[in-house]
Amino acid sequence: MPEPVAPAPNTITPDYAGLVKYLVVPFLEVPESLKIDCEVSQRKAKVWVRLAFEGSDKGRVFGRGGRNIQAIRAVLEGVARTAGHTAHLDVFGS
């Protein structure tokens, strides 16, 4: 896996929670059930995003063989890498 790129001075931290919401909501039957918690550690250049949603939507969010959640993680990690962060996405039941 490539190393994160050092952030440029005065760089704006991406809206990780907004990005994940944009990617996950189309899979949900009950979008109001989505809860996102995002923690950015500037000192360690790490981002933790935690998701919770209705259990009935789990199959759609994860997709066949986990393809959907893998794609969401790949997009999140790519955006984080450009900002000089490493990203972690955790999914919890609501």
C-alpha positions, 0 to 999 in steps of 0.5 A, spaced: 500 500 500 502 506 498 504 511 503 500 517 505 502 523 501 504 529 506 499 534 506 500 541 503 500 547 508 494 550 509 490 544 506 483 543 508 481 537 511 476 533 507 469 532 509 469 524 510 463 524 514 459 527 508 463 523 503 461 516 506 454 519 507 454 520 499 456 513 498 452 509 503 445 513 502 443 510 496 444 503 498 439 504 504 431 503 505 431 507 511 436 513 510 434 516 516 437 510 520 444 512 518 449 515 523 456 517 522 461 518 527 468 521 524 474 522 528 480 525 525 487 525 528 491 531 526 497 529 530 497 521 527 494 523 520 489 518 521 481 518 520 476 513 523 469 513 520 464 509 524 457 507 520 451 505 524 444 503 520 438 499 520 440 491 520 435 490 514 440 494 510 446 491 511 446 486 505 445 492 500 451 496 503 456 490 503 453 488 497 455 481 494 462 478 496 463 485 500 464 489 493 460 495 495 463 496 502 470 495 499 469 500 493 466 505 499 473 504 503 477 504 497 474 511 495 475 513 502 482 511 503 484 514 496 481 521 498 484 520 505 491 519 502 491 525 497 490 529 504 496 526 507 491 521 512 490 514 513 483 512 513 479 506 517 472 505 516 468 501 521 461 498 520 456 497 526 449 495 527 444 500 530 
